[in-house]
Amino acid sequence: METNYLLIIVLNKEEYEDDISSALVEVGVTDATIIDSEGLRQVLAKGIPIFAGFKFGLEGSRPYNKVIMGITDDPQVVEELAVILKDSDIDFNEPGVGRMMTIKLESVMGTPPEIFE
């Protein structure tokens, strides 16, 4: 039985979305979902009165981000993506770019549509 992993990318710099999408296809992650999202710090700073006075280091930050999720059988996909993205001058080790991670999945049901039919 094949082990599957959930790849999660929280992308704070939306201008990198196209490059990341291309890199995902390059590493074989073609069944991905992209969700518009908002960080907790933003919500706290603007929506909850007790936190409204705190800046949370928001100077220059963007109010929204993207969450990209996909399933892979490659446990090294984050490292592979990091190498590919560095060629496009995208470095997730730089502050504010975002985060990439994988989580081992217990079970997966369903078959994704083929991206290149």
C-alpha positions in Angstrom: 0.0 0.0 0.0 1.3 3.4 -1.0 1.8 6.1 1.6 0.3 9.4 0.8 1.1 12.9 2.1 -0.8 16.1 2.2 1.3 19.0 0.9 0.3 22.3 2.3 1.7 25.6 1.1 0.7 28.8 2.8 1.8 31.5 0.4 2.0 35.1 1.6 3.3 36.5 -1.6 0.5 35.9 -4.1 2.7 37.1 -7.0 4.5 33.7 -6.8 1.4 31.7 -7.4 2.0 31.0 -11.1 5.6 29.9 -10.4 4.5 27.6 -7.6 1.8 26.1 -9.7 4.3 25.3 -12.5 6.7 23.8 -9.9 3.9 21.6 -8.5 3.2 20.1 -11.9 7.0 19.6 -12.4 7.1 17.5 -9.2 4.0 15.6 -10.1 1.5 17.3 -7.8 -1.3 17.9 -10.3 -4.3 17.4 -8.0 -4.1 20.6 -5.9 -6.6 23.1 -4.6 -5.9 26.8 -4.1 -7.8 28.6 -1.4 -7.9 32.3 -0.7 -7.3 32.9 3.0 -6.5 35.4 5.7 -4.0 35.0 8.5 -5.0 35.0 12.1 -2.8 38.0 12.9 -4.8 40.0 10.3 -8.1 38.9 11.8 -7.1 39.7 15.3 -5.7 43.1 14.4 -8.7 44.3 12.5 -11.7 42.4 13.9 -11.3 41.8 17.7 -11.3 45.1 19.7 -9.0 43.8 22.4 -6.3 43.2 19.8 -7.0 46.2 17.6 -4.2 48.3 19.2 -1.5 45.7 18.6 0.4 45.7 15.3 1.5 42.1 15.3 4.3 43.0 12.9 1.8 43.8 10.2 3.7 46.7 8.7 4.1 46.0 5.0 2.4 42.6 5.2 -0.4 41.7 2.9 -3.9 41.1 4.3 -4.6 37.9 2.4 -2.7 34.8 1.3 -3.2 31.6 -0.6 -3.3 28.0 0.8 -2.4 25.4 -1.7 -3.1 21.8 -0.8 -2.3 18.6 -2.8 -1.7 14.9 -2.3 1.6 13.3 -3.1 3.3 10.0 -2.5 6.7 11.7 -2.3 7.8 12.5 1.3 10.6 14.8 -0.1 8.3 17.0 -2.2 8.9 20.1 0.0 12.7 19.8 -0.5 12.2 19.2 -4.3 9.9 22.2 -4.6 12.4 24.4 -2.7 15.2 23.5 -5.2 12.9 24.2 -8.2 11.6 27.5 -6.7 15.1 28.8 -5.9 15.7 28.8 -9.7 12.8 31.4 -9.8 14.3 33.4 -6.9 11.6 32.1 -4.5 13.0 31.2 -1.2 10.6 30.0 1.6 13.4 30.6 4.1 13.1 34.3 3.5 10.7 36.0 6.0 7.2 36.6 4.7 7.2 34.3 1.7 5.2 31.5 3.4 5.5 27.9 4.6 5.5 24.5 3.0 4.9 21.3 4.9 3.7 17.7 4.4 1.5 15.6 6.7 1.3 11.8 6.4 -2.2 10.7 5.6 -3.9 7.7 7.2 -6.3 7.2 4.2 -7.3 8.7 0.9 -10.4 8.0 -1.0 -11.3 9.1 -4.5 -9.6 9.5 -7.8 -8.6 13.0 -9.0 -9.4 14.1 -12.6 -6.5 14.0 -15.0 -5.1 17.5 -15.5 -3.8 16.6 -19.0 -6.7 14.8 -20.6 
